């Protein structure tokens, strides 16, 4: 019986490389087989309408229609009855003052209740009643889709020439919209009327590290490396929930988007890069607000998996850069 001889270092290296290649092939196969070819853009019957300030059911608009507002603000909200009022008060105060200064400026705020179990819809409807449903609308989703899914439903129902994503916690100072607008303006001329301006917290990174545990700092750096290595090279902060898009850029990116959870921002920018949509990154004022729905370890783990699958599914052709219409 032959004796098993210890492997030399070159042989061991070759064995490990072969195992790594087999593992990568297996992961690619899993990513490809489990991929949904195109995103689900179906609305439930109840989601095709919004309730007006007078209590009437009215059909939601479509992003495929010509724009009738200068700005749409999409606010994804899940169990946000406590944090939403501060954000809405600040945003609407700014928007109303801006409209008084410039009567040609028109806006709408779309609060998307992502299947909340609290009074988020009722809280948002108070603003609809106060300002009118031409300015504030509430879209209530039948079930929780995830932040990306909620933002997409709001974007696809918007009427603005420009569309701003803004988190319900109000962590970003709303007046900083002027900074991201300037970033968008500086990208002109926009190819095919498409451009994106991203609010960024990258300039605050040193302060945030000082306040975080070593474990959370390690997770943050690991996530940033994966984003850079797998998906998005030139944007330092992909996760800031303050992004301004032209209407055409929003249509092309959100109708292609597959990821509906926390990593949707990364896929959004990945799609934009591949479509050669110009992207600006602009520093904004940001304050951490208590009550985040992000569970540090498990959410980061899920996002890491999503990042890997984003890259592999586009690379293997399981996902395509196609545009679809929401039904």
HELIX and SHEET records of a PDB file:
HELIX    1   1 UNK A    9  UNK A   33  1                                  25    
HELIX    2   2 UNK A   45  UNK A   48  5                                   4    
HELIX    3   3 UNK A   84  UNK A  101  1                                  18    
HELIX    4   4 UNK A  120  UNK A  131  1                                  12    
HELIX    5   5 UNK A  147  UNK A  155  1                                   9    
HELIX    6   6 UNK A  174  UNK A  176  5                                   3    
HELIX    7   7 UNK A  177  UNK A  185  1                                   9    
HELIX    8   8 UNK A  191  UNK A  193  5                                   3    
HELIX    9   9 UNK A  202  UNK A  204  5                                   3    
HELIX   10  10 UNK A  205  UNK A  211  1                                   7    
HELIX   11  11 UNK A  214  UNK A  226  1                                  13    
HELIX   12  12 UNK A  227  UNK A  231  3                                   5    
HELIX   13  13 UNK A  247  UNK A  254  1                                   8    
HELIX   14  14 UNK A  264  UNK A  274  1                                  11    
HELIX   15  15 UNK A  296  UNK A  315  1                                  20    
SHEET    1   A 2 UNK A  49  UNK A  51  0                                        
SHEET    2   A 2 UNK A  57  UNK A  59 -1                                        
SHEET    1   B 7 UNK A 136  UNK A 140  0                                        
SHEET    2   B 7 UNK A 107  UNK A 113  1                                        
SHEET    3   B 7 UNK A  69  UNK A  77  1                                        
SHEET    4   B 7 UNK A 160  UNK A 166  1                                        
SHEET    5   B 7 UNK A 242  UNK A 246 -1                                        
SHEET    6   B 7 UNK A 195  UNK A 200 -1                                        
SHEET    7   B 7 UNK A 278  UNK A 283  1                                        
END                                                                             
